[in-house]
Amino acid sequence: MPQTITVKEKIVRTTIKRIENRLVKLKAISDARPLCDLIQLRKETNEKLKDTTLITRQTLEILGPAAREEKRLLALSDKQFDIKLIDEEVRITAELHDLQNKLFYIQMQSKRR
């Protein structure tokens, strides 16, 4: 006879999934290498512009996207050192472990029935 999922178990599973998704996003931020990417971007941009002496439309077409990407990378770098994100990652990791334990006990109780 198949086990039915209780409301409590369903809520715990949904919450676990939500926390895991948030942890993936936080991990992507912490694992990113924005300053390395920024150095690479600047090298590539300098290489494209090395023979340029005048500001032309073509120069602006190179600089515009590079400037936007540089701004994005610097913002990501600032996020990596934001203590609030680090605290959130630690807090929700602990919460995830608590919920996984809770799910285990729920499953054990349902097997005894």
Buried (B, 14 or more C-beta within 10 A) or exposed (E): EEEEEEEEBEEBBEBBEEBEEBBEEBEEBEEBEBEEBBEEBEEEBEEBBEEEEEEEEEBEEBBEEBEEBBEBBEEBBEBBEEEEBBEBBEEBEEEBEEBEEBBEEBBEEBEEE
